Structures are given as C-alpha cells and as structure tokens.
Amino acid sequence: LDVFLGFPDLRKLLLTRLITEAVELALLLLLVVMKRKQRAVKLIAYLIFGVLTGYSAFLTSLAGGWDSVYWAGFVFCLTFFLCILPISPLEALAYSLIMILGYNAVLIALLKGLDLEGLVKSNIFILGTELICVSVSYLRNY
C-alpha cells in the first residue's frame, strides 16, 4: 500500500514504523509487568493509544493529508480503544475527544496549514465513529 500510494521517502516511513513499533512493544511489555495494578494498566493503555494517535496523524500527513486514506488507521485505533477497554462512557467520551483533538492538532502542525474542507470531511466520519463507539461503551457497561 505504501508503494502504491507513492510515499516520497520509504526509508523515512520504515524508520518511523520501526520506532513506533519499538515504543509500542515496550509499553505492552510494561503492561504485562504491571497487570495487577489497574491504575498503571489504564495509564499505559492511554499512552499506547496516544502514541498510535500521533503515528496515525503522521502517516496521514505523509500520504497526502486530509485526502489520504490513512485517517482510517486512526478510526480503527479509536474504535479499538473505545470498544475494548473497560472504561465508563463518560471517560470514553472525554478521552476520545482528546484523541481526536490531538490527531487534528498533529496533522495541522505537520501539514503547516488548515484545509477547512478536508478537516470537516474527515472529522464527520471520525465523530460518527466516536458516537457509535461511546454508545457501545455505554451499552456494554450499563
């Protein structure tokens, strides 16, 4: 897919993926070590999804910005986070909004400008996904 999309610098992309995977692996190993401490597990899960949010924004910026298909990676990350982790619906809503704002902030910074039409188009789908996932979190927990 990366070659098909025509990334300008595949070595930079590979290096970014390797670094991100190393950070994710380290956080997952820490998660295994701390599995009995619920507060630590929740914090590590937040860190993992924070790293994935930044990584998704970086890939989206490399693949053409708002018109790229790589925003779907962020939607998968958001869906997994909200539907899998045992968090309250209010917590799911608050953290998902933080993830969405962080994703957009990183993308705007990397693209060095704001394409309002692209921002609105991609965020309509992202916010729809968030609404569905927060609803699932609510139904699952209550």
C-alpha positions as CSV (number, residue, x, y, z in Angstrom):
1,L,0.0,0.0,0.0
2,D,2.8,2.4,0.8
3,V,4.4,1.9,-2.6
4,F,1.1,2.2,-4.3
5,L,0.3,5.5,-2.6
6,G,3.7,6.7,-3.7
7,F,5.3,7.9,-0.4
8,P,8.2,10.2,-1.2
9,D,10.6,8.7,1.2
10,L,10.0,5.0,2.1
11,R,13.2,4.8,4.3
12,K,11.8,7.6,6.5
13,L,8.5,5.8,6.7
14,L,10.2,2.5,7.6
15,L,12.3,4.2,10.3
16,T,9.1,5.8,11.7
17,R,7.3,2.5,11.8
18,L,10.2,0.7,13.5
19,I,10.5,3.4,16.2
20,T,6.7,3.4,16.8
21,E,6.6,-0.4,17.0
22,A,9.6,-0.4,19.5
23,V,7.7,2.1,21.7
24,E,4.5,0.1,21.4
25,L,6.3,-3.1,22.3
26,A,8.0,-1.5,25.3
27,L,4.6,-0.2,26.5
28,L,3.0,-3.6,26.0
29,L,5.8,-5.3,28.0
30,L,5.3,-2.8,30.7
31,L,1.6,-3.6,30.6
32,V,2.3,-7.3,31.2
33,V,4.6,-6.5,34.1
34,M,2.0,-4.1,35.7
35,K,-1.1,-6.3,35.0
36,R,-2.1,-6.4,38.7
37,K,-2.1,-2.6,39.1
38,Q,-5.3,-1.4,37.5
39,R,-4.3,2.3,37.6
40,A,-1.0,1.6,35.9
41,V,-2.6,-0.6,33.3
42,K,-5.1,2.2,32.4
43,L,-2.3,4.8,32.2
44,I,-0.2,2.5,29.9
45,A,-3.2,1.9,27.7
46,Y,-3.7,5.7,27.4
47,L,-0.1,6.1,26.5
48,I,-0.3,3.3,23.8
49,F,-3.3,4.9,22.2
50,G,-1.7,8.3,22.4
51,V,1.3,7.1,20.5
52,L,-0.9,5.4,17.9
53,T,-2.9,8.7,17.5
54,G,0.3,10.6,16.7
55,Y,1.5,7.9,14.5
56,S,-1.8,7.8,12.5
57,A,-1.6,11.6,12.1
58,F,2.0,11.3,10.9
59,L,1.1,8.7,8.3
60,T,-1.9,10.7,7.1
61,S,0.3,13.7,6.6
62,L,2.8,11.7,4.6
63,A,0.1,10.1,2.4
64,G,-1.4,13.4,1.2
65,G,-3.1,15.0,4.2
66,W,-6.8,15.2,4.6
67,D,-7.5,13.5,1.3
68,S,-5.4,10.5,2.3
69,V,-7.0,7.1,3.2
70,Y,-4.7,6.8,6.2
71,W,-7.1,8.5,8.5
72,A,-8.9,5.1,8.6
73,G,-6.0,3.9,10.8
74,F,-7.0,6.5,13.4
75,V,-10.6,5.4,13.2
76,F,-9.5,1.7,13.9
77,C,-7.4,2.9,16.8
78,L,-10.3,4.9,18.2
79,T,-12.8,2.1,17.7
80,F,-10.5,-0.5,19.4
81,F,-9.8,1.9,22.3
82,L,-13.5,2.7,23.0
83,C,-14.9,-0.8,22.5
84,I,-12.3,-3.0,24.1
85,L,-11.1,-1.1,27.2
86,P,-13.3,-1.4,30.3
87,I,-13.9,2.4,30.8
88,S,-17.0,4.3,31.7
89,P,-18.9,6.1,28.9
90,L,-18.0,9.5,30.3
91,E,-14.4,8.5,30.3
92,A,-14.7,7.1,26.8
93,L,-16.2,10.4,25.6
94,A,-13.6,12.6,27.3
95,Y,-10.6,10.6,26.1
96,S,-11.9,10.1,22.6
97,L,-12.4,13.8,22.2
98,I,-8.8,14.3,23.5
99,M,-7.6,11.7,20.9
100,I,-9.5,13.5,18.1
101,L,-8.2,16.9,19.1
102,G,-4.7,15.5,19.3
103,Y,-4.9,13.8,15.9
104,N,-6.1,17.0,14.3
105,A,-3.5,19.2,16.1
106,V,-0.7,17.0,15.0
107,L,-2.0,16.8,11.4
108,I,-2.5,20.6,11.2
109,A,1.1,21.1,12.5
110,L,2.6,18.6,10.1
111,L,0.7,20.0,7.1
112,K,1.6,23.6,8.1
113,G,-1.8,24.9,7.4
114,L,-5.5,24.3,7.7
115,D,-7.7,22.9,4.9
116,L,-11.1,23.5,6.4
117,E,-13.0,21.4,3.8
118,G,-10.6,18.4,4.4
119,L,-10.8,18.8,8.1
120,V,-14.6,18.8,8.1
121,K,-14.9,15.9,5.7
122,S,-12.6,13.6,7.7
123,N,-13.9,14.6,11.1
124,I,-17.6,14.0,10.2
125,F,-16.7,10.3,9.8
126,I,-14.4,10.3,12.8
127,L,-17.0,11.9,15.1
128,G,-19.7,9.5,13.8
129,T,-17.4,6.6,14.7
130,E,-16.9,8.2,18.1
131,L,-20.6,8.4,18.7
132,I,-21.1,4.8,17.8
133,C,-18.3,3.6,20.0
134,V,-19.2,5.7,23.0
135,S,-22.8,4.3,22.7
136,V,-21.3,0.7,22.6
137,S,-19.3,1.6,25.7
138,Y,-22.4,2.8,27.4
139,L,-24.4,-0.3,26.5
140,R,-21.6,-2.7,27.5
141,N,-21.1,-1.1,30.9
142,Y,-24.6,-0.3,32.0
